[in-house]
Amino acid sequence: MKNYMKTAASAFALALVAGAAHAGPESKVTQKGEVNLIEVEQTADADSYIDQSDNHNKAYVTQGGNGGAYSSITQKGEVNLIEVEQTADADSNINQSDNHNQAYVTQSGNGAYSSITQAGEVNLIEVKQSVDADSYINQSGNHNQAYVTQGNK
């Protein structure tokens, strides 16, 4: 079974759905099953929450805005992929469990924060950040790799 979902979140559209209780746009997506794809594109300072269960899933998050964007992605299963691209002062929190998973984070704004946890074997993390950014990586298991580049681009 193959699912495809693309979310283009505008402040106006999500405000209509979320009501006045939330200060900014927010996207929440949960998928269960194999070979699923999620793409989230947010141009405002927004929050994105993704939860995928099973194998061969992909999650792509692109967030722009003036700062304050937040992305939280959890994947459980094998051979999963996460790509996060954020501009401005943004935070990213990624959790992957099982083997052969990949996480790529690119943050081009100052004050960015990235936290990635991988539990399993043969996993890969690659983080690229501008100046004044923090990256926290926790990998448990064997044959894992992590690459962090920080500084002017």
C-alpha positions in Angstrom: 0.0 0.0 0.0 1.4 3.4 -1.0 0.1 6.6 0.5 1.0 10.2 -0.5 0.1 13.3 1.4 1.3 16.8 0.7 0.4 19.6 3.1 0.9 23.2 2.1 0.1 25.1 5.3 -0.8 28.8 5.1 -1.5 30.8 8.2 -5.0 31.6 7.0 -6.1 28.1 6.2 -4.8 26.6 9.4 -6.2 29.4 11.5 -9.6 28.5 10.2 -9.2 24.9 11.2 -7.3 25.5 14.5 -9.3 28.4 15.7 -8.0 31.1 18.0 -6.6 28.6 20.5 -3.3 28.2 18.6 -1.1 31.3 17.9 0.3 30.0 14.6 -0.1 27.4 11.9 0.2 23.8 12.9 0.4 20.5 10.9 -0.1 17.1 12.5 0.2 13.9 10.4 0.2 10.3 11.5 0.8 7.3 9.2 0.8 3.6 9.8 2.0 1.1 7.3 4.8 0.7 4.8 6.1 2.9 1.9 4.4 6.1 3.0 5.3 9.6 2.1 4.7 12.9 3.9 5.6 16.3 2.5 5.0 19.4 4.7 5.7 22.9 3.3 5.2 25.8 5.7 6.0 29.4 4.8 4.9 30.9 8.1 6.4 30.4 11.5 4.6 27.1 12.1 4.8 23.8 13.9 4.9 20.4 12.3 4.3 17.1 14.0 4.8 13.8 12.1 4.5 10.2 13.4 5.2 7.3 11.0 5.2 3.6 11.9 6.6 0.7 9.9 9.2 0.4 7.2 10.3 2.3 4.0 8.6 5.6 5.0 9.8 9.1 4.0 9.1 12.5 5.6 10.1 15.8 4.0 9.6 19.1 5.9 10.4 22.5 4.6 9.8 25.5 6.9 10.4 29.2 6.2 9.3 32.3 8.0 11.0 34.8 10.3 11.9 32.4 13.0 10.2 30.2 15.5 9.3 27.2 13.3 9.3 23.8 15.0 9.4 20.3 13.6 9.0 17.1 15.5 9.3 13.8 13.6 9.1 10.2 14.9 9.7 7.2 12.7 9.5 3.6 14.0 10.7 0.9 11.6 13.5 0.2 9.2 14.8 1.9 6.1 13.1 5.2 6.8 14.2 8.7 5.6 13.7 12.2 7.1 14.8 15.4 5.4 14.2 18.7 7.2 15.1 22.1 5.7 14.5 25.2 7.8 15.3 28.8 7.5 15.4 31.4 10.3 15.5 30.6 14.0 14.0 27.1 13.9 14.1 23.9 16.0 14.0 20.3 14.9 13.5 17.2 17.0 13.9 13.8 15.3 13.5 10.3 16.7 14.1 7.2 14.7 14.1 3.6 16.0 15.3 0.5 14.2 17.9 -0.1 11.5 19.1 1.5 8.2 17.4 4.9 8.8 18.6 8.2 7.5 18.1 11.8 8.9 19.2 14.9 7.0 18.7 18.4 8.6 19.7 21.7 7.0 19.2 24.9 9.0 20.2 28.1 7.5 19.1 30.6 10.2 21.0 31.8 13.2 19.9 30.4 16.5 18.8 27.0 15.1 18.5 23.9 17.2 18.6 20.3 16.2 18.1 17.2 18.3 18.3 13.7 16.7 18.1 10.3 18.4 18.6 7.1 16.5 18.4 3.6 18.1 19.4 0.8 15.9 22.2 -0.2 13.6 23.6 1.2 10.3 21.9 4.6 10.7 23.1 7.9 9.3 22.7 11.5 10.4 23.8 14.6 8.5 23.3 18.0 10.0 24.3 21.3 8.2 23.8 24.5 10.2 24.7 28.2 10.0 26.5 30.0 12.7 25.0 30.3 16.2 23.3 26.9 16.1 23.2 23.9 18.4 23.1 20.2 17.4 22.6 17.3 19.8 23.0 13.7 18.5 22.4 10.5 20.3 23.0 7.2 18.5 22.8 3.7 20.1 23.8 0.6 18.2 26.5 -0.5 15.8 27.8 0.9 12.5 26.1 4.3 12.8 27.4 7.5 11.3 26.9 11.1 12.2 28.2 14.2 10.3 27.7 17.8 11.6 28.8 20.9 9.7 28.4 24.3 11.5 29.4 27.7 10.4 29.0 30.2 7.5 27.8 28.7 4.2 
